[in-house]
């Protein structure tokens, strides 16, 4: 499989009657987007706003962050199985509206949604303070079931990103990156002297608004399986979860997975990146055993030399992480695990809910219990009504006298992301 990513650098976003991408400026038609969204009768109203880096703007509660992309050539289309038809993606050319994102917000779905600050100390903890953000604030129909609202909200954000992405189809990219991902035997033949490295990505799938979708299928319904990393660039994996904002993988994180990008950077040089495996994080012990057994079995069959394992979420999924690590090490394959920590506000508590001596190479995205005070900002996109309720918040988090918010960084979108899509670690 071969894929080219053509990056169209977006330098500004503005609202206009005509939607287009021209000279690095994305013009957005509110009328067009409103028509797309209000086709779903579960929404009674929708508002749009633009948040730019450095502005005194707070976005909360954040549901998802999505990067607009479109297929120029090759099979399938972006977001297969949800927005487009179910066809295999990951080949040809895909254009990317780089430097911007679609951010969905509105009345809360799950109590683990988060905050994006575009300036102030909070901006240092989220990568989305650096993107030009088209924000969509949804008003759901009264009495809507939580899961129905989540599904409508998720799909609406993807539809908008899909619509905007197509505006870049005929635009000349500022940069093109080329990726090659060969079948296993061909890859081994081409790079006979390089260690064979695989990537095991754990996907949040505990249910109760903790879901991830692969080609439109809820991952908790799947066994551990293989996928091409190039498919992920085209939106084959989508976020549908409301886990803690700090370590939740938004759709944007999947589209720009830095583990995949870094492995490709070393592919053919120091390693042979020849396998990607996705596995779930279910609730029950029997499911954890089944999935981790399959992970180790696939790794063994592929005769890999090393594996990177990334987690999503914390607590219950810590067991899945350690099971995967222990069993992969048990078949003679070295592992590096990527996680984050919930080590208490003083950093003195046990970082993970589970552990094993086999987990002797660990990358951490930081301590999510670290407390931070966010300054009052001039503008709020969304609502502050849920500040005391979101994960990382507590009674009195929102100081109504001075407008400051004191929370654990758990409440900040992407703060301790377990793909390493952040700037924190621990020592």
C-alpha positions as CSV (number, residue, x, y, z in Angstrom):
1,X,0.0,0.0,0.0
2,X,1.2,3.5,-0.9
3,X,-0.3,6.8,0.3
4,X,0.5,10.4,-0.3
5,X,-0.6,13.0,2.2
6,X,-0.8,16.5,0.7
7,X,-0.8,19.1,3.4
8,X,-2.6,22.4,2.6
9,X,-1.5,24.8,5.3
10,X,-4.5,26.8,6.6
11,X,-3.3,30.2,7.8
12,X,-6.7,31.7,8.7
13,X,-10.4,30.9,8.9
14,X,-13.3,33.2,8.1
15,X,-17.0,33.1,7.6
16,X,-18.2,33.9,4.1
17,X,-21.1,33.3,1.7
18,X,-18.9,31.1,-0.5
19,X,-17.0,28.2,1.0
20,X,-13.5,27.7,-0.4
21,X,-9.8,27.3,0.3
22,X,-7.8,30.1,-1.3
23,X,-4.3,31.4,-0.6
24,X,-4.2,29.5,2.7
25,X,-7.5,30.9,3.9
26,X,-10.5,28.7,4.6
27,X,-13.8,30.4,4.0
28,X,-16.7,28.8,5.7
29,X,-20.4,29.1,4.9
30,X,-22.4,29.0,8.0
31,X,-25.5,28.4,5.9
32,X,-24.0,25.3,4.2
33,X,-22.9,23.8,7.5
34,X,-26.2,24.5,9.3
35,X,-28.1,22.7,6.5
36,X,-25.8,19.6,6.9
37,X,-26.2,19.6,10.7
38,X,-29.9,20.3,11.0
39,X,-30.8,17.4,8.7
40,X,-30.6,15.5,12.0
41,X,-33.8,16.1,13.8
42,X,-32.0,15.5,17.1
43,X,-30.7,19.1,17.0
44,X,-32.9,22.1,17.4
45,X,-30.2,24.7,16.8
46,X,-26.5,25.1,16.1
47,X,-24.0,27.9,16.4
48,X,-20.5,28.4,14.8
49,X,-17.5,30.2,16.1
50,X,-13.8,30.5,15.3
51,X,-11.1,30.2,18.0
52,X,-7.5,31.2,17.1
53,X,-4.2,30.7,18.9
54,X,-3.4,33.3,21.4
55,X,-7.0,34.6,21.8
56,X,-8.6,34.9,25.2
57,X,-11.0,32.1,24.4
58,X,-12.0,28.9,26.3
59,X,-13.8,26.0,24.6
60,X,-15.7,23.6,26.9
61,X,-17.1,20.9,27.1
62,X,-15.1,19.5,24.2
63,X,-16.6,16.4,22.6
64,X,-14.3,15.7,19.6
65,X,-11.6,17.3,17.6
66,X,-11.4,16.4,13.9
67,X,-9.0,17.3,11.0
68,X,-10.7,17.9,7.6
69,X,-9.3,15.6,4.9
70,X,-10.4,14.3,1.5
71,X,-9.5,11.6,-0.9
72,X,-8.1,12.8,-4.2
73,X,-7.3,9.4,-5.6
74,X,-7.2,5.8,-4.4
75,X,-9.8,3.5,-3.0
76,X,-12.6,4.4,-0.6
77,X,-13.3,7.8,1.0
78,X,-12.6,9.6,4.3
79,X,-14.3,8.2,7.5
80,X,-15.4,4.9,5.9
81,X,-18.4,3.2,7.4
82,X,-19.7,6.3,9.1
83,X,-19.8,9.3,6.7
84,X,-18.7,7.5,3.5
85,X,-19.3,3.9,2.2
86,X,-17.4,1.0,3.7
87,X,-14.5,0.6,1.4
88,X,-10.9,0.0,2.4
89,X,-8.9,3.2,2.5
90,X,-5.2,4.0,2.9
91,X,-4.0,4.2,-0.8
92,X,-3.6,6.9,-3.4
93,X,-3.5,10.6,-2.3
94,X,-5.3,12.3,0.6
95,X,-5.4,16.1,1.0
96,X,-5.2,17.6,4.5
97,X,-6.4,21.0,5.7
98,X,-3.4,21.3,8.1
99,X,-3.2,23.7,11.0
100,X,-6.9,23.7,11.7
101,X,-9.5,21.5,13.3
102,X,-13.3,21.1,13.8
103,X,-14.1,21.1,17.5
104,X,-17.6,19.9,18.7
105,X,-19.1,21.3,21.9
106,X,-22.5,21.9,23.5
107,X,-24.6,20.4,26.3
108,X,-22.6,17.7,28.0
109,X,-22.8,14.0,26.9
110,X,-20.5,12.3,29.4
111,X,-18.9,13.9,32.5
112,X,-15.4,13.3,31.2
113,X,-15.3,15.9,28.5
114,X,-12.8,18.7,28.7
115,X,-11.4,22.1,28.2
116,X,-9.3,23.8,25.4
117,X,-7.8,27.2,26.3
118,X,-6.5,29.2,23.4
119,X,-4.2,31.3,25.7
120,X,-3.0,31.4,29.3
121,X,-1.3,28.6,31.2
122,X,-3.9,26.1,30.1
123,X,-2.9,26.5,26.4
124,X,0.5,25.0,27.2
125,X,-1.2,21.7,28.1
126,X,-3.3,21.1,24.9
127,X,-2.1,20.8,21.3
128,X,-5.4,22.3,20.1
129,X,-4.4,25.8,21.4
130,X,-2.1,25.8,18.4
131,X,-4.7,25.0,15.8
132,X,-7.2,27.3,14.1
133,X,-10.5,25.9,15.5
134,X,-13.9,25.9,13.8
135,X,-16.1,25.3,16.8
136,X,-19.6,23.9,16.5
137,X,-22.0,24.5,19.5
138,X,-24.9,22.1,19.4
139,X,-28.3,22.4,21.0
140,X,-29.9,19.0,21.3
141,X,-33.6,18.2,21.4
142,X,-34.9,18.0,24.9
143,X,-35.2,14.6,26.5
144,X,-32.8,13.0,24.0
145,X,-31.2,9.8,25.2
146,X,-27.5,10.2,26.0
147,X,-26.3,7.6,23.5
148,X,-28.6,8.9,20.8
149,X,-27.2,12.4,21.4
150,X,-23.6,11.2,21.4
151,X,-24.1,9.4,18.0
152,X,-25.7,12.4,16.4
153,X,-23.0,14.8,17.8
154,X,-20.2,12.5,16.6
155,X,-21.6,12.1,13.1
156,X,-22.4,15.8,12.7
157,X,-18.8,16.7,13.5
158,X,-17.5,14.2,11.0
159,X,-19.9,15.4,8.3
160,X,-18.7,19.0,8.8
161,X,-15.0,17.9,8.6
162,X,-15.8,15.8,5.5
163,X,-17.5,18.8,3.8
164,X,-14.6,21.1,4.6
165,X,-12.0,18.6,3.6
166,X,-13.5,18.4,0.1
167,X,-12.8,22.1,-0.4
168,X,-9.2,21.2,-0.6
169,X,-9.5,18.5,-3.2
170,X,-8.3,20.6,-6.1
171,X,-5.9,22.8,-4.1
172,X,-2.2,22.4,-4.6
173,X,-0.6,21.1,-1.4
174,X,2.2,23.1,0.3
175,X,3.9,19.8,1.3
176,X,3.5,16.2,0.3
177,X,4.6,13.2,2.4
178,X,4.8,9.7,0.9
179,X,4.3,6.5,2.8
180,X,4.9,2.9,1.8
181,X,3.5,-0.1,3.7
182,X,4.4,-3.4,2.2
183,X,3.0,-6.9,2.8
184,X,4.9,-8.7,5.6
185,X,7.0,-11.0,3.4
186,X,7.9,-8.3,0.9
187,X,8.9,-6.0,3.8
188,X,11.1,-8.6,5.3
189,X,12.7,-9.3,2.0
190,X,13.3,-5.6,1.3
191,X,14.9,-4.9,4.8
192,X,16.4,-8.3,5.8
193,X,18.9,-6.8,8.3
194,X,16.6,-4.4,10.2
195,X,14.7,-5.4,13.3
196,X,11.0,-6.1,12.6
197,X,8.9,-3.8,14.7
198,X,5.2,-3.7,15.2
199,X,2.7,-1.3,16.9
200,X,-0.1,-2.5,19.1
201,X,-2.7,0.3,19.6
202,X,-5.2,-0.2,22.4
203,X,-8.5,1.4,21.7
204,X,-10.9,2.5,24.4
205,X,-14.0,0.3,24.1
206,X,-15.5,-0.1,27.6
207,X,-19.0,1.1,26.5
208,X,-21.2,3.6,28.4
209,X,-19.9,6.3,26.1
210,X,-16.4,4.8,26.1
211,X,-16.3,3.7,22.5
212,X,-14.0,3.7,19.4
213,X,-15.1,2.9,15.9
214,X,-13.2,1.0,13.2
215,X,-14.7,1.3,9.8
216,X,-17.9,2.1,11.6
217,X,-17.9,-0.9,13.9
218,X,-17.7,-0.5,17.7
219,X,-14.3,-1.9,18.6
220,X,-15.6,-3.7,21.7
221,X,-17.4,-6.1,19.3
222,X,-14.1,-7.1,17.6
223,X,-11.3,-9.4,18.3
224,X,-7.7,-8.2,18.2
225,X,-6.9,-7.7,14.5
226,X,-4.4,-6.2,12.0
227,X,-4.8,-3.0,10.1
228,X,-2.6,-0.9,7.9
229,X,-1.4,2.3,9.6
230,X,-2.2,4.1,6.3
231,X,-5.9,3.3,6.8
232,X,-5.8,5.3,10.0
233,X,-4.6,8.4,8.2
234,X,-7.8,8.2,6.1
235,X,-10.0,8.1,9.1
236,X,-10.6,4.3,9.5
237,X,-10.5,4.8,13.3
238,X,-12.8,7.3,14.9
239,X,-13.3,8.5,18.4
240,X,-16.7,8.0,20.0
241,X,-15.7,8.1,23.6
242,X,-16.1,10.5,26.6
243,X,-13.2,9.2,28.7
244,X,-11.1,11.7,30.6
245,X,-10.1,14.6,28.4
246,X,-6.4,14.4,29.2
247,X,-5.8,11.0,27.7
248,X,-8.7,10.6,25.3
249,X,-7.7,10.0,21.7
250,X,-9.8,12.4,19.7
251,X,-10.4,11.6,16.0
252,X,-7.6,14.2,15.3
253,X,-5.2,12.2,17.4
254,X,-5.9,9.1,15.4
255,X,-5.5,10.9,12.1
256,X,-2.2,12.3,13.2
257,X,-1.0,9.4,15.4
258,X,2.6,10.4,16.3
259,X,3.6,6.8,17.1
260,X,2.8,5.8,13.5
261,X,4.5,8.9,12.1
262,X,7.7,8.3,14.1
263,X,7.8,4.6,13.2
264,X,7.5,5.6,9.5
265,X,10.3,8.1,10.0
266,X,12.6,5.3,11.1
267,X,11.2,2.7,8.7
268,X,13.9,1.5,6.3
269,X,16.6,3.3,8.3
270,X,16.9,1.8,11.8
271,X,13.8,-0.5,11.9
272,X,11.4,-2.3,9.6
273,X,7.9,-1.1,10.6
274,X,6.0,-4.1,9.3
275,X,2.9,-4.7,11.4
276,X,0.1,-2.8,13.1
277,X,-2.3,-4.5,15.5
278,X,-5.4,-3.0,17.1
279,X,-7.0,-4.4,20.2
280,X,-9.8,-3.4,22.5
281,X,-10.1,-2.4,26.2
282,X,-13.2,-4.1,27.5
283,X,-14.6,-4.2,31.0
284,X,-14.8,-7.9,32.0
285,X,-11.8,-10.0,32.8
286,X,-12.7,-12.7,30.3
287,X,-12.7,-10.1,27.5
288,X,-9.3,-8.8,28.6
289,X,-7.8,-12.3,28.7
290,X,-9.2,-13.1,25.2
291,X,-8.0,-9.9,23.6
292,X,-4.5,-10.0,25.2
293,X,-4.1,-13.7,24.2
294,X,-4.9,-12.8,20.6
295,X,-2.5,-9.9,20.7
296,X,0.4,-12.1,21.8
297,X,-0.6,-14.8,19.3
298,X,-0.6,-12.4,16.4
299,X,2.7,-10.9,17.5
300,X,4.2,-14.4,17.7
301,X,2.9,-15.4,14.3
302,X,4.5,-12.3,12.7
303,X,7.9,-13.2,14.2
304,X,8.4,-9.6,15.4
305,X,11.5,-8.4,17.3
306,X,9.9,-5.6,19.1
307,X,6.5,-4.0,19.8
308,X,5.3,-0.6,21.0
309,X,2.0,-0.7,22.9
310,X,0.0,2.4,23.5
311,X,-2.9,2.7,26.0
312,X,-6.0,4.8,26.0
313,X,-7.6,5.8,29.3
314,X,-6.6,4.7,32.8
315,X,-7.6,2.6,35.7
316,X,-9.4,-0.4,34.3
317,X,-7.4,-0.3,31.0
318,X,-4.2,-0.5,33.0
319,X,-4.9,-4.2,33.3
320,X,-5.3,-4.6,29.5
321,X,-2.0,-2.7,29.1
322,X,-0.1,-4.9,31.5
323,X,-1.7,-8.1,30.2
324,X,-0.6,-7.2,26.6
325,X,2.9,-6.3,27.7
326,X,3.4,-9.4,29.9
327,X,2.0,-11.8,27.2
328,X,3.9,-10.3,24.3
329,X,7.1,-10.4,26.4
330,X,6.2,-14.0,27.2
331,X,6.4,-15.0,23.5
332,X,10.0,-13.5,23.4
333,X,9.2,-10.1,21.9
334,X,10.5,-6.9,23.6
335,X,8.0,-4.2,24.4
336,X,7.8,-0.5,25.1
337,X,4.6,0.7,26.6
338,X,3.1,4.2,26.4
339,X,0.8,5.3,29.2
340,X,0.1,8.2,31.5
341,X,-0.1,8.4,35.3
342,X,-2.7,9.0,38.0
343,X,-0.2,9.3,40.8
344,X,-2.1,11.7,43.1
345,X,-1.9,15.4,43.3
346,X,1.5,15.1,45.1
347,X,2.8,12.5,42.7
348,X,3.4,10.0,45.5
349,X,0.7,7.4,44.7
350,X,1.0,4.3,42.6
351,X,0.9,5.5,39.0
352,X,-0.9,2.6,37.4
353,X,-3.6,0.3,38.7
354,X,-1.6,-2.8,37.6
355,X,2.1,-3.6,37.1
356,X,4.5,-6.4,36.2
357,X,8.3,-6.7,36.0
358,X,7.9,-7.3,32.2
359,X,6.9,-3.6,31.9
360,X,10.5,-2.4,32.2
361,X,10.4,0.1,29.3
362,X,7.8,2.7,29.9
363,X,7.0,6.1,28.3
364,X,4.7,8.3,30.3
365,X,2.6,11.3,29.2
366,X,2.6,12.9,32.6
367,X,0.6,12.9,35.8
368,X,-3.1,13.6,35.2
369,X,-3.7,14.5,38.8
370,X,-1.5,17.6,38.7
371,X,-3.6,20.6,39.8
372,X,-3.6,23.8,37.8
373,X,-5.5,27.1,38.0
374,X,-6.7,28.5,34.7
375,X,-7.2,32.2,34.4
376,X,-10.5,33.8,33.5
377,X,-10.7,34.3,29.7
378,X,-12.8,36.8,27.9
379,X,-14.9,34.5,25.8
380,X,-16.4,31.0,26.3
381,X,-17.5,28.8,23.4
382,X,-19.9,26.3,24.9
383,X,-20.7,26.6,28.6
384,X,-19.1,26.7,32.0
385,X,-22.1,24.9,33.5
386,X,-20.3,21.6,33.9
387,X,-16.9,22.8,35.1
388,X,-17.4,21.3,38.6
389,X,-18.6,18.0,37.2
390,X,-16.1,17.1,34.4
391,X,-13.4,14.6,35.3
392,X,-10.6,16.6,37.0
393,X,-13.0,19.1,38.3
394,X,-14.6,19.2,41.7
395,X,-17.1,21.3,43.7
396,X,-15.8,24.8,43.7
397,X,-13.5,24.3,40.7
398,X,-15.1,27.4,39.1
399,X,-14.4,30.4,41.2
400,X,-17.5,32.6,40.5
401,X,-15.9,35.6,42.1
402,X,-12.8,35.9,39.9
403,X,-13.6,33.5,37.1
404,X,-10.6,31.3,37.5
405,X,-10.9,27.5,37.3
406,X,-8.9,25.1,39.5
407,X,-8.8,21.6,38.1
408,X,-6.5,18.6,37.7
409,X,-5.0,18.6,34.2
410,X,-7.2,15.6,33.6
411,X,-9.8,18.1,32.5
412,X,-7.6,19.6,29.7
413,X,-8.1,18.0,26.3
414,X,-5.0,16.1,25.3
415,X,-2.9,17.1,28.3
416,X,-1.4,13.6,29.0
417,X,-2.2,11.9,25.8
418,X,-0.9,8.3,25.6
419,X,0.1,8.5,22.0
420,X,2.7,11.1,23.1
421,X,0.8,13.9,21.4
422,X,1.8,16.3,24.1
423,X,4.8,17.9,25.8
424,X,4.6,16.3,29.2
425,X,6.4,13.4,30.8
426,X,7.6,12.5,34.3
427,X,10.8,11.5,36.0
